[in-house]
Amino acid sequence: MGMTNKQFQGFLRLVIDKLKKALDASQDNVELKELLDIFQSMLEDGD
C-alpha cells in the first residue's frame, strides 16, 4: 500500500520543518542545507 500524493507532501513538509529547526541550531552544516534544498525541490515538483 503506497502513500497518496497528499500524504507524501505532508511527509515532505514535516521533514523540511525539522531540517529548518536543525539548521537553526547548526547553521554551518552543509549537509543539512543540501538535504533541505533537495526536499524543498521535491515538494515544488509535486505541486
C-alpha positions in Angstrom: 0.0 0.0 0.0 1.5 3.3 -1.1 1.2 6.9 0.0 -1.1 9.3 -1.6 0.3 12.5 -3.1 -1.2 14.5 -0.2 0.4 12.2 2.4 3.7 12.4 0.6 3.6 16.2 0.5 2.7 16.2 4.2 5.7 14.0 4.9 8.0 16.3 2.9 6.7 19.3 4.8 7.4 17.6 8.2 10.9 16.8 7.1 11.5 20.3 5.8 10.3 21.8 9.1 12.7 19.5 11.1 15.6 20.3 8.8 15.0 24.1 9.2 15.0 23.6 13.0 18.2 21.6 12.9 19.8 24.3 10.7 18.8 27.0 13.3 20.9 25.0 15.8 23.8 24.3 13.4 23.9 26.9 10.7 27.2 25.8 9.3 26.1 22.2 8.5 26.4 22.0 4.7 24.8 18.5 4.5 21.7 19.7 6.2 21.5 22.7 3.8 21.8 20.3 0.9 19.1 18.0 2.3 16.8 20.9 2.8 17.3 22.0 -0.8 16.6 18.5 -2.1 13.4 18.1 -0.1 12.2 21.6 -1.0 12.7 20.9 -4.7 10.8 17.6 -4.3 7.9 19.4 -2.8 7.9 22.1 -5.5 8.0 19.4 -8.2 4.9 17.8 -6.7 2.8 20.9 -6.7 
